[in-house]
Amino acid sequence: MMQRPSSMSDELETEAEDGLCFVSRCRAEEEDGLCSVSRCRSEENLRKLKYIDNFHQFDLDFKRHCEEGKLPNYVVVEQRYFETKILAGNDDHPSHDISEGQRFVKHVYEALRSSPQWNEILFVVLYDEHGGFYDHVPTPDTGVPSPDGIVGPPPYNFQFDQLGIRVPAILISPWIERGTVLHEPSGPYPTSQFEHSSIPATVKKIFNLPEFLTKRDAWAGTFDVVLNRNSPRIDCPVTLPEPVKMRESGPREDKNLNDFQQVLVLLAAMTTTTTATT
């Protein structure tokens, strides 16, 4: 009997050839971009040495891999969560200039658009937060399964059986009709919604992987329904407009780390320790 995969990386390694993670450098002198690497290597399985060749520098390798048509079946692209005077943060987190985040999306799109693999690509831009804006749509709380039955600590004892506020998701492909908007999925369950678990659910469906990771991605709607054309479009723009700079001052490398950055540093330290003792 096969052991149940602990993550999408394990499933892809077995069933869908290889995948890559491109990370942005967080400091000019840090050749490995460790702070960003830790963000996508934080799961236990990704700390294993067997995955080390799956990580590449975005600035050094991504555009070249696109031009040469060498992108694998599944690619994760990570932003730069820290900044220095010569390298601005581009992760859309405060207090970074959000135009840098939009420029990052522009560069990724343009690299993919110029690739000979363009007609095989679905580019997903998905945010993990809503940005603090008011949302008039109530958060779904009916028929949402807990991923793994874990209950939060007292006094709230949160059951993880409801979704949060909506977040932006942009899906880009020559196989998508112009102006397509997805509202709610048609399944696999009557209460299913599009949410972050839709990514592993979609990957499982596209690559015909044998198992879901949790009850949540088994419930989530899949994004493949957005591919609604019989032939690829030929009018997709080759370049995107240059974002307007939103912050007059430059990067503030002397600013204290925020809570999110502190977690990344902690994860980087854990990853280094784990790798050294593996």
CYANA upper distance limits for C-alpha pairs under 8 A (distance plus 0.5 A):
  4 ARG  CA    211 GLU  CA      8.26
  5 PRO  CA     10 ASP  CA      6.04
  5 PRO  CA     11 GLU  CA      6.44
  5 PRO  CA    211 GLU  CA      8.48
  5 PRO  CA    213 LEU  CA      7.64
  6 SER  CA     10 ASP  CA      7.10
  6 SER  CA     45 ASN  CA      7.90
  6 SER  CA    213 LEU  CA      7.52
  7 SER  CA     11 GLU  CA      7.23
  7 SER  CA     45 ASN  CA      7.98
  7 SER  CA    213 LEU  CA      7.08
  8 MET  CA     12 LEU  CA      6.53
  8 MET  CA    200 PRO  CA      7.21
  8 MET  CA    213 LEU  CA      7.91
  9 SER  CA     13 GLU  CA      6.55
  9 SER  CA     19 GLY  CA      8.34
  9 SER  CA     45 ASN  CA      8.36
  9 SER  CA     46 LEU  CA      8.04
 10 ASP  CA     14 THR  CA      6.97
 10 ASP  CA     45 ASN  CA      8.17
 11 GLU  CA     15 GLU  CA      6.50
 11 GLU  CA     16 ALA  CA      8.06
 11 GLU  CA    209 LEU  CA      7.26
 12 LEU  CA     16 ALA  CA      5.19
 12 LEU  CA     17 GLU  CA      6.84
 12 LEU  CA     18 ASP  CA      7.10
 12 LEU  CA     19 GLY  CA      7.73
 12 LEU  CA    209 LEU  CA      8.26
 13 GLU  CA     17 GLU  CA      6.22
 13 GLU  CA     18 ASP  CA      6.23
 13 GLU  CA     19 GLY  CA      8.13
 15 GLU  CA    207 PHE  CA      7.84
 15 GLU  CA    208 ASN  CA      8.49
 15 GLU  CA    209 LEU  CA      6.78
 16 ALA  CA     73 ASN  CA      7.64
 16 ALA  CA    207 PHE  CA      6.66
 16 ALA  CA    209 LEU  CA      8.39
 17 GLU  CA     72 PRO  CA      8.37
 17 GLU  CA     73 ASN  CA      7.76
 18 ASP  CA     54 ASN  CA      8.49
 18 ASP  CA     72 PRO  CA      6.69
 18 ASP  CA     73 ASN  CA      7.31
 18 ASP  CA     74 TYR  CA      7.83
 19 GLY  CA     54 ASN  CA      7.11
 19 GLY  CA     72 PRO  CA      6.04
 19 GLY  CA     73 ASN  CA      6.66
 19 GLY  CA     74 TYR  CA      5.33
 19 GLY  CA     75 VAL  CA      6.14
 20 LEU  CA     54 ASN  CA      5.21
 20 LEU  CA     55 PHE  CA      6.44
 20 LEU  CA     56 HIS  CA      7.94
 20 LEU  CA     71 LEU  CA      8.47
 20 LEU  CA     72 PRO  CA      7.35
 20 LEU  CA     74 TYR  CA      7.19
 20 LEU  CA     75 VAL  CA      5.45
 20 LEU  CA     76 VAL  CA      6.90
 21 CYS  CA     40 CYS  CA      8.29
 21 CYS  CA     54 ASN  CA      6.59
 21 CYS  CA     55 PHE  CA      5.40
 21 CYS  CA     56 HIS  CA      6.86
 21 CYS  CA     75 VAL  CA      6.26
 21 CYS  CA     76 VAL  CA      5.16
 21 CYS  CA     77 VAL  CA      6.25
 21 CYS  CA     78 GLU  CA      7.80
 22 PHE  CA     55 PHE  CA      6.31
 22 PHE  CA     56 HIS  CA      5.33
 22 PHE  CA     57 GLN  CA      5.99
 22 PHE  CA     58 PHE  CA      5.37
 22 PHE  CA     61 ASP  CA      8.37
 22 PHE  CA     62 PHE  CA      7.20
 22 PHE  CA     75 VAL  CA      8.11
 22 PHE  CA     76 VAL  CA      6.81
 22 PHE  CA     77 VAL  CA      5.29
 22 PHE  CA     78 GLU  CA      6.52
 23 VAL  CA     33 GLY  CA      7.53
 23 VAL  CA     36 SER  CA      6.54
 23 VAL  CA     37 VAL  CA      6.69
 23 VAL  CA     55 PHE  CA      7.64
 23 VAL  CA     56 HIS  CA      6.75
 23 VAL  CA     57 GLN  CA      5.66
 23 VAL  CA     58 PHE  CA      5.63
 23 VAL  CA     77 VAL  CA      6.65
 23 VAL  CA     78 GLU  CA      5.27
 23 VAL  CA     79 GLN  CA      7.00
 23 VAL  CA     80 ARG  CA      7.99
 24 SER  CA     33 GLY  CA      7.03
 24 SER  CA     36 SER  CA      6.99
 24 SER  CA     57 GLN  CA      6.48
 24 SER  CA     58 PHE  CA      5.65
 24 SER  CA     59 ASP  CA      7.06
 24 SER  CA     78 GLU  CA      6.72
 24 SER  CA     79 GLN  CA      5.99
 24 SER  CA     80 ARG  CA      5.47
 25 ARG  CA     30 GLU  CA      7.66
 25 ARG  CA     31 GLU  CA      7.92
 25 ARG  CA     32 ASP  CA      7.73
 25 ARG  CA     33 GLY  CA      4.88
 25 ARG  CA     34 LEU  CA      8.39
 25 ARG  CA     36 SER  CA      7.49
 25 ARG  CA     57 GLN  CA      7.43
 25 ARG  CA     58 PHE  CA      8.11
 25 ARG  CA     59 ASP  CA      8.10
 25 ARG  CA     80 ARG  CA      6.74
 26 CYS  CA     30 GLU  CA      7.64
 26 CYS  CA     33 GLY  CA      5.87
 26 CYS  CA     34 LEU  CA      8.03
 26 CYS  CA     35 CYS  CA      6.86
 26 CYS  CA     36 SER  CA      7.04
 26 CYS  CA     80 ARG  CA      6.10
 26 CYS  CA     81 TYR  CA      7.20
 26 CYS  CA     82 PHE  CA      5.75
 26 CYS  CA     83 GLU  CA      6.75
 26 CYS  CA     84 THR  CA      8.38
 26 CYS  CA     87 LEU  CA      7.96
 26 CYS  CA     89 GLY  CA      8.32
 27 ARG  CA     33 GLY  CA      7.29
 27 ARG  CA     82 PHE  CA      8.00
 27 ARG  CA     83 GLU  CA      7.51
 27 ARG  CA     84 THR  CA      7.14
 27 ARG  CA     87 LEU  CA      7.68
 28 ALA  CA     86 ILE  CA      8.27
 28 ALA  CA     87 LEU  CA      7.85
 30 GLU  CA     34 LEU  CA      7.54
 32 ASP  CA     37 VAL  CA      8.17
 32 ASP  CA     57 GLN  CA      8.04
 33 GLY  CA     37 VAL  CA      6.63
 33 GLY  CA     57 GLN  CA      8.12
 34 LEU  CA     38 SER  CA      6.56
 34 LEU  CA    268 ALA  CA      6.77
 35 CYS  CA     39 ARG  CA      7.47
 35 CYS  CA     81 TYR  CA      8.19
 35 CYS  CA     82 PHE  CA      8.33
 35 CYS  CA    264 LEU  CA      6.53
 35 CYS  CA    265 VAL  CA      6.60
 35 CYS  CA    268 ALA  CA      6.31
 36 SER  CA     40 CYS  CA      7.72
 36 SER  CA     78 GLU  CA      7.49
 36 SER  CA     79 GLN  CA      7.75
 36 SER  CA     80 ARG  CA      6.86
 36 SER  CA     81 TYR  CA      7.07
 36 SER  CA    264 LEU  CA      8.07
 37 VAL  CA     41 ARG  CA      6.45
 37 VAL  CA     55 PHE  CA      8.35
 37 VAL  CA    268 ALA  CA      8.06
 38 SER  CA     42 SER  CA      5.95
 38 SER  CA    264 LEU  CA      6.86
 38 SER  CA    265 VAL  CA      8.38
 38 SER  CA    267 LEU  CA      6.15
 38 SER  CA    268 ALA  CA      5.37
 38 SER  CA    271 THR  CA      7.20
 39 ARG  CA    264 LEU  CA      6.73
 39 ARG  CA    267 LEU  CA      7.86
 39 ARG  CA    268 ALA  CA      8.48
 40 CYS  CA     46 LEU  CA      8.29
 40 CYS  CA     78 GLU  CA      8.05
 41 ARG  CA     45 ASN  CA      8.43
 41 ARG  CA     46 LEU  CA      5.34
 41 ARG  CA     47 ARG  CA      6.28
 41 ARG  CA    271 THR  CA      8.08
 42 SER  CA     46 LEU  CA      7.35
 42 SER  CA     47 ARG  CA      7.62
 42 SER  CA    267 LEU  CA      6.79
 42 SER  CA    271 THR  CA      7.74
 43 GLU  CA     47 ARG  CA      7.50
 44 GLU  CA     48 LYS  CA      7.97
 46 LEU  CA     51 TYR  CA      6.77
 47 ARG  CA     51 TYR  CA      7.85
 47 ARG  CA    271 THR  CA      6.70
 47 ARG  CA    274 THR  CA      7.57
 47 ARG  CA    275 THR  CA      6.89
 48 LYS  CA     52 ILE  CA      7.85
 48 LYS  CA    275 THR  CA      7.34
 48 LYS  CA    278 THR  CA      7.98
 49 LEU  CA    275 THR  CA      7.37
 49 LEU  CA    278 THR  CA      8.20
 51 TYR  CA     55 PHE  CA      8.04
 56 HIS  CA     60 LEU  CA      8.31
 56 HIS  CA     61 ASP  CA      6.88
 56 HIS  CA     62 PHE  CA      8.18
 57 GLN  CA     61 ASP  CA      6.19
 57 GLN  CA     62 PHE  CA      7.65
 58 PHE  CA     62 PHE  CA      5.43
 58 PHE  CA     63 LYS  CA      8.18
 58 PHE  CA     77 VAL  CA      8.02
 59 ASP  CA     63 LYS  CA      8.07
 60 LEU  CA     64 ARG  CA      8.13
 61 ASP  CA     65 HIS  CA      6.51
 62 PHE  CA     66 CYS  CA      6.75
 62 PHE  CA    111 ALA  CA      8.39
 63 LYS  CA     67 GLU  CA      6.65
 63 LYS  CA    111 ALA  CA      6.00
 63 LYS  CA    112 LEU  CA      8.49
 64 ARG  CA     68 GLU  CA      6.59
 65 HIS  CA     69 GLY  CA      6.51
 65 HIS  CA     70 LYS  CA      5.48
 65 HIS  CA     71 LEU  CA      6.35
 66 CYS  CA     70 LYS  CA      6.77
 66 CYS  CA     71 LEU  CA      6.66
 66 CYS  CA    111 ALA  CA      6.57
 66 CYS  CA    112 LEU  CA      6.52
 66 CYS  CA    114 SER  CA      7.90
 66 CYS  CA    115 SER  CA      5.44
 66 CYS  CA    116 PRO  CA      8.08
 66 CYS  CA    117 GLN  CA      8.06
 67 GLU  CA    111 ALA  CA      7.87
 67 GLU  CA    114 SER  CA      7.23
 67 GLU  CA    115 SER  CA      5.46
 67 GLU  CA    116 PRO  CA      7.44
 68 GLU  CA    115 SER  CA      7.76
 68 GLU  CA    116 PRO  CA      8.06
 69 GLY  CA    115 SER  CA      6.54
 69 GLY  CA    116 PRO  CA      6.09
 69 GLY  CA    117 GLN  CA      6.21
 71 LEU  CA     75 VAL  CA      7.86
 71 LEU  CA    117 GLN  CA      8.38
 79 GLN  CA     89 GLY  CA      8.37
 79 GLN  CA     90 ASN  CA      6.49
 79 GLN  CA     91 ASP  CA      5.77
 79 GLN  CA    101 GLY  CA      8.47
 79 GLN  CA    104 PHE  CA      8.19
 80 ARG  CA     88 ALA  CA      8.37
 80 ARG  CA     89 GLY  CA      5.70
 80 ARG  CA     90 ASN  CA      5.85
 80 ARG  CA     91 ASP  CA      6.31
 81 TYR  CA     89 GLY  CA      6.02
 81 TYR  CA     90 ASN  CA      7.23
 81 TYR  CA     91 ASP  CA      6.09
 81 TYR  CA     93 HIS  CA      8.33
 81 TYR  CA    261 GLN  CA      7.66
 82 PHE  CA     88 ALA  CA      7.95
 82 PHE  CA     89 GLY  CA      5.72
 82 PHE  CA    261 GLN  CA      7.87
 83 GLU  CA     87 LEU  CA      5.96
 83 GLU  CA     88 ALA  CA      5.10
 83 GLU  CA     89 GLY  CA      5.00
 83 GLU  CA    251 PRO  CA      6.75
 83 GLU  CA    252 ARG  CA      7.76
 83 GLU  CA    253 GLU  CA      6.50
 84 THR  CA     88 ALA  CA      6.43
 84 THR  CA     89 GLY  CA      8.26
 84 THR  CA    251 PRO  CA      6.42
 84 THR  CA    252 ARG  CA      7.21
 84 THR  CA    253 GLU  CA      5.21
 85 LYS  CA    250 GLY  CA      7.37
 85 LYS  CA    251 PRO  CA      5.78
 85 LYS  CA    252 ARG  CA      7.35
 85 LYS  CA    253 GLU  CA      6.79
 86 ILE  CA    251 PRO  CA      8.37
 87 LEU  CA    251 PRO  CA      8.15
 88 ALA  CA     96 HIS  CA      8.04
 88 ALA  CA    100 GLU  CA      7.73
 88 ALA  CA    250 GLY  CA      8.32
 88 ALA  CA    251 PRO  CA      6.07
 89 GLY  CA     96 HIS  CA      6.35
 89 GLY  CA     97 ASP  CA      7.97
 89 GLY  CA    100 GLU  CA      7.44
 89 GLY  CA    101 GLY  CA      8.18
 89 GLY  CA    251 PRO  CA      8.08
 90 ASN  CA     96 HIS  CA      7.50
 90 ASN  CA     97 ASP  CA      7.85
 90 ASN  CA     98 ILE  CA      7.54
 90 ASN  CA     99 SER  CA      8.35
 90 ASN  CA    100 GLU  CA      5.18
 90 ASN  CA    101 GLY  CA      4.62
 90 ASN  CA    102 GLN  CA      8.24
 90 ASN  CA    103 ARG  CA      8.34
 90 ASN  CA    104 PHE  CA      6.94
 91 ASP  CA     96 HIS  CA      8.04
 91 ASP  CA     98 ILE  CA      8.12
 91 ASP  CA    100 GLU  CA      8.10
 91 ASP  CA    101 GLY  CA      5.69
 92 ASP  CA     96 HIS  CA      6.84
 92 ASP  CA     97 ASP  CA      7.47
 92 ASP  CA     98 ILE  CA      5.33
 92 ASP  CA     99 SER  CA      8.41
 92 ASP  CA    100 GLU  CA      7.89
 92 ASP  CA    101 GLY  CA      5.51
 92 ASP  CA    102 GLN  CA      8.35
 93 HIS  CA     98 ILE  CA      7.90
 94 PRO  CA     98 ILE  CA      8.45
 96 HIS  CA    100 GLU  CA      8.29
 96 HIS  CA    251 PRO  CA      7.87
 97 ASP  CA    101 GLY  CA      7.88
 97 ASP  CA    245 LYS  CA      7.84
 97 ASP  CA    246 MET  CA      6.44
 97 ASP  CA    247 ARG  CA      6.08
 98 ILE  CA    102 GLN  CA      6.97
 98 ILE  CA    246 MET  CA      7.23
 99 SER  CA    103 ARG  CA      6.52
 99 SER  CA    243 PRO  CA      6.10
 99 SER  CA    244 VAL  CA      6.71
 99 SER  CA    245 LYS  CA      5.88
 99 SER  CA    246 MET  CA      6.48
100 GLU  CA    104 PHE  CA      6.66
100 GLU  CA    243 PRO  CA      8.35
100 GLU  CA    245 LYS  CA      8.21
101 GLY  CA    105 VAL  CA      7.04
102 GLN  CA    106 LYS  CA      6.77
102 GLN  CA    243 PRO  CA      6.94
103 ARG  CA    107 HIS  CA      6.69
103 ARG  CA    242 GLU  CA      7.47
103 ARG  CA    243 PRO  CA      6.57
104 PHE  CA    108 VAL  CA      6.79
105 VAL  CA    109 TYR  CA      6.60
106 LYS  CA    110 GLU  CA      6.58
106 LYS  CA    239 THR  CA      8.24
106 LYS  CA    240 LEU  CA      6.61
106 LYS  CA    241 PRO  CA      8.48
106 LYS  CA    242 GLU  CA      8.42
107 HIS  CA    111 ALA  CA      6.61
108 VAL  CA    112 LEU  CA      6.76
109 TYR  CA    113 ARG  CA      6.43
109 TYR  CA    123 PHE  CA      8.31
110 GLU  CA    114 SER  CA      6.66
110 GLU  CA    238 VAL  CA      6.81
110 GLU  CA    239 THR  CA      6.19
110 GLU  CA    240 LEU  CA      7.86
111 ALA  CA    115 SER  CA      6.91
112 LEU  CA    117 GLN  CA      8.12
112 LEU  CA    118 TRP  CA      6.49
112 LEU  CA    121 ILE  CA      8.35
113 ARG  CA    118 TRP  CA      6.05
113 ARG  CA    238 VAL  CA      6.59
114 SER  CA    118 TRP  CA      7.48
114 SER  CA    238 VAL  CA      7.52
117 GLN  CA    121 ILE  CA      7.22
118 TRP  CA    173 SER  CA      8.49
118 TRP  CA    174 PRO  CA      8.15
119 ASN  CA    173 SER  CA      8.13
119 ASN  CA    174 PRO  CA      6.72
119 ASN  CA    175 TRP  CA      8.12
119 ASN  CA    232 PRO  CA      6.91
121 ILE  CA    173 SER  CA      6.52
121 ILE  CA    174 PRO  CA      8.27
122 LEU  CA    171 LEU  CA      7.40
122 LEU  CA    172 ILE  CA      6.35
122 LEU  CA    173 SER  CA      5.41
123 PHE  CA    171 LEU  CA      6.29
123 PHE  CA    172 ILE  CA      5.47
123 PHE  CA    173 SER  CA      6.79
124 VAL  CA    169 ALA  CA      7.74
124 VAL  CA    170 ILE  CA      6.38
124 VAL  CA    171 LEU  CA      5.21
124 VAL  CA    172 ILE  CA      6.92
125 VAL  CA    169 ALA  CA      6.21
125 VAL  CA    170 ILE  CA      5.50
125 VAL  CA    171 LEU  CA      6.88
126 LEU  CA    167 VAL  CA      8.15
126 LEU  CA    168 PRO  CA      6.73
126 LEU  CA    169 ALA  CA      4.99
126 LEU  CA    170 ILE  CA      6.92
127 TYR  CA    167 VAL  CA      6.53
127 TYR  CA    168 PRO  CA      6.27
127 TYR  CA    169 ALA  CA      6.98
128 ASP  CA    167 VAL  CA      7.18
128 ASP  CA    196 HIS  CA      8.36
129 GLU  CA    167 VAL  CA      6.33
130 HIS  CA    165 ILE  CA      7.22
130 HIS  CA    166 ARG  CA      6.89
130 HIS  CA    167 VAL  CA      5.23
130 HIS  CA    168 PRO  CA      7.51
135 ASP  CA    165 ILE  CA      7.52
135 ASP  CA    166 ARG  CA      8.00
137 VAL  CA    165 ILE  CA      8.50
138 PRO  CA    165 ILE  CA      8.19
139 THR  CA    162 GLN  CA      7.82
139 THR  CA    163 LEU  CA      6.31
139 THR  CA    164 GLY  CA      5.94
139 THR  CA    165 ILE  CA      6.23
139 THR  CA    166 ARG  CA      8.20
140 PRO  CA    144 VAL  CA      8.09
140 PRO  CA    162 GLN  CA      6.39
140 PRO  CA    163 LEU  CA      5.94
140 PRO  CA    164 GLY  CA      7.86
141 ASP  CA    161 ASP  CA      7.19
141 ASP  CA    162 GLN  CA      4.76
141 ASP  CA    163 LEU  CA      6.86
142 THR  CA    162 GLN  CA      7.54
142 THR  CA    191 THR  CA      7.51
143 GLY  CA    161 ASP  CA      8.24
143 GLY  CA    191 THR  CA      6.16
143 GLY  CA    192 SER  CA      8.38
144 VAL  CA    161 ASP  CA      5.58
144 VAL  CA    162 GLN  CA      6.00
144 VAL  CA    163 LEU  CA      7.87
144 VAL  CA    191 THR  CA      7.64
144 VAL  CA    192 SER  CA      8.02
144 VAL  CA    216 ARG  CA      8.16
144 VAL  CA    219 TRP  CA      8.37
145 PRO  CA    160 PHE  CA      8.18
145 PRO  CA    161 ASP  CA      5.81
145 PRO  CA    162 GLN  CA      8.20
145 PRO  CA    215 LYS  CA      6.90
145 PRO  CA    216 ARG  CA      6.34
145 PRO  CA    219 TRP  CA      7.90
146 SER  CA    150 ILE  CA      8.00
146 SER  CA    159 GLN  CA      7.18
146 SER  CA    160 PHE  CA      5.67
146 SER  CA    161 ASP  CA      5.32
146 SER  CA    215 LYS  CA      7.31
146 SER  CA    216 ARG  CA      6.91
147 PRO  CA    160 PHE  CA      7.94
147 PRO  CA    214 THR  CA      5.66
147 PRO  CA    215 LYS  CA      5.31
147 PRO  CA    216 ARG  CA      5.06
147 PRO  CA    217 ASP  CA      8.20
148 ASP  CA    214 THR  CA      6.70
148 ASP  CA    215 LYS  CA      7.17
149 GLY  CA    159 GLN  CA      7.98
150 ILE  CA    159 GLN  CA      7.54
150 ILE  CA    160 PHE  CA      8.21
151 VAL  CA    157 ASN  CA      6.25
151 VAL  CA    158 PHE  CA      6.15
151 VAL  CA    159 GLN  CA      5.46
151 VAL  CA    160 PHE  CA      7.56
152 GLY  CA    156 TYR  CA      7.51
152 GLY  CA    157 ASN  CA      5.08
152 GLY  CA    158 PHE  CA      5.19
152 GLY  CA    159 GLN  CA      6.98
152 GLY  CA    160 PHE  CA      8.36
153 PRO  CA    157 ASN  CA      5.58
153 PRO  CA    158 PHE  CA      7.75
171 LEU  CA    226 VAL  CA      8.41
172 ILE  CA    176 ILE  CA      7.58
173 SER  CA    227 LEU  CA      8.26
174 PRO  CA    232 PRO  CA      5.29
174 PRO  CA    233 ARG  CA      5.27
174 PRO  CA    234 ILE  CA      7.74
174 PRO  CA    236 CYS  CA      7.29
175 TRP  CA    227 LEU  CA      5.76
175 TRP  CA    228 ASN  CA      6.90
175 TRP  CA    229 ARG  CA      5.68
175 TRP  CA    230 ASN  CA      7.85
175 TRP  CA    231 SER  CA      7.04
175 TRP  CA    232 PRO  CA      5.29
175 TRP  CA    233 ARG  CA      6.91
176 ILE  CA    180 THR  CA      7.51
176 ILE  CA    226 VAL  CA      6.73
176 ILE  CA    227 LEU  CA      5.48
176 ILE  CA    228 ASN  CA      6.00
176 ILE  CA    229 ARG  CA      6.43
176 ILE  CA    232 PRO  CA      8.34
176 ILE  CA    233 ARG  CA      8.32
177 GLU  CA    227 LEU  CA      8.30
177 GLU  CA    228 ASN  CA      6.84
177 GLU  CA    229 ARG  CA      6.75
177 GLU  CA    233 ARG  CA      8.40
180 THR  CA    226 VAL  CA      8.03
182 LEU  CA    226 VAL  CA      7.74
184 GLU  CA    192 SER  CA      8.43
184 GLU  CA    193 GLN  CA      6.48
184 GLU  CA    194 PHE  CA      7.08
185 PRO  CA    192 SER  CA      7.10
185 PRO  CA    193 GLN  CA      6.48
185 PRO  CA    194 PHE  CA      7.07
185 PRO  CA    221 GLY  CA      5.85
185 PRO  CA    222 THR  CA      7.93
186 SER  CA    190 PRO  CA      7.78
186 SER  CA    192 SER  CA      8.08
186 SER  CA    221 GLY  CA      7.96
187 GLY  CA    191 THR  CA      8.09
187 GLY  CA    192 SER  CA      6.21
187 GLY  CA    219 TRP  CA      8.49
187 GLY  CA    220 ALA  CA      8.33
187 GLY  CA    221 GLY  CA      6.45
188 PRO  CA    192 SER  CA      6.97
188 PRO  CA    219 TRP  CA      6.87
188 PRO  CA    220 ALA  CA      7.77
188 PRO  CA    221 GLY  CA      6.95
189 TYR  CA    219 TRP  CA      6.88
192 SER  CA    219 TRP  CA      6.30
192 SER  CA    220 ALA  CA      5.86
192 SER  CA    221 GLY  CA      6.29
193 GLN  CA    219 TRP  CA      8.45
193 GLN  CA    220 ALA  CA      6.09
193 GLN  CA    221 GLY  CA      5.96
194 PHE  CA    198 SER  CA      6.37
194 PHE  CA    220 ALA  CA      6.47
194 PHE  CA    221 GLY  CA      5.55
194 PHE  CA    222 THR  CA      7.53
194 PHE  CA    223 PHE  CA      8.41
195 GLU  CA    220 ALA  CA      7.16
195 GLU  CA    221 GLY  CA      8.07
197 SER  CA    201 ALA  CA      6.74
197 SER  CA    216 ARG  CA      7.06
197 SER  CA    217 ASP  CA      5.30
197 SER  CA    220 ALA  CA      6.58
198 SER  CA    202 THR  CA      6.31
198 SER  CA    217 ASP  CA      6.70
198 SER  CA    220 ALA  CA      5.74
198 SER  CA    221 GLY  CA      6.14
198 SER  CA    222 THR  CA      5.70
198 SER  CA    223 PHE  CA      7.29
199 ILE  CA    203 VAL  CA      6.68
199 ILE  CA    222 THR  CA      7.70
199 ILE  CA    223 PHE  CA      8.00
200 PRO  CA    204 LYS  CA      6.51
200 PRO  CA    212 PHE  CA      8.47
200 PRO  CA    213 LEU  CA      8.37
200 PRO  CA    217 ASP  CA      7.00
201 ALA  CA    205 LYS  CA      6.83
201 ALA  CA    212 PHE  CA      7.65
201 ALA  CA    217 ASP  CA      5.66
201 ALA  CA    218 ALA  CA      7.01
201 ALA  CA    220 ALA  CA      7.15
201 ALA  CA    221 GLY  CA      7.82
201 ALA  CA    222 THR  CA      6.40
202 THR  CA    206 ILE  CA      6.59
202 THR  CA    221 GLY  CA      8.44
202 THR  CA    222 THR  CA      5.27
202 THR  CA    223 PHE  CA      6.38
202 THR  CA    224 ASP  CA      6.99
203 VAL  CA    207 PHE  CA      6.51
203 VAL  CA    208 ASN  CA      8.50
203 VAL  CA    209 LEU  CA      8.36
204 LYS  CA    208 ASN  CA      6.00
204 LYS  CA    209 LEU  CA      5.26
204 LYS  CA    210 PRO  CA      8.07
204 LYS  CA    211 GLU  CA      8.03
204 LYS  CA    212 PHE  CA      7.60
205 LYS  CA    209 LEU  CA      7.20
205 LYS  CA    222 THR  CA      8.41
206 ILE  CA    224 ASP  CA      8.18
212 PHE  CA    217 ASP  CA      6.97
212 PHE  CA    218 ALA  CA      6.28
213 LEU  CA    217 ASP  CA      7.20
213 LEU  CA    218 ALA  CA      8.19
214 THR  CA    218 ALA  CA      7.01
215 LYS  CA    219 TRP  CA      6.79
216 ARG  CA    220 ALA  CA      6.68
257 LEU  CA    261 GLN  CA      6.12
257 LEU  CA    262 GLN  CA      6.57
258 ASN  CA    262 GLN  CA      6.76
259 ASP  CA    263 VAL  CA      6.88
260 PHE  CA    264 LEU  CA      6.98
261 GLN  CA    265 VAL  CA      6.81
262 GLN  CA    266 LEU  CA      6.75
263 VAL  CA    267 LEU  CA      6.63
264 LEU  CA    268 ALA  CA      6.56
265 VAL  CA    269 ALA  CA      6.76
266 LEU  CA    270 MET  CA      6.76
267 LEU  CA    271 THR  CA      6.51
268 ALA  CA    272 THR  CA      6.64
269 ALA  CA    273 THR  CA      6.72
270 MET  CA    274 THR  CA      6.51
271 THR  CA    275 THR  CA      6.46
272 THR  CA    276 ALA  CA      6.56
273 THR  CA    277 THR  CA      6.88
274 THR  CA    278 THR  CA      6.59
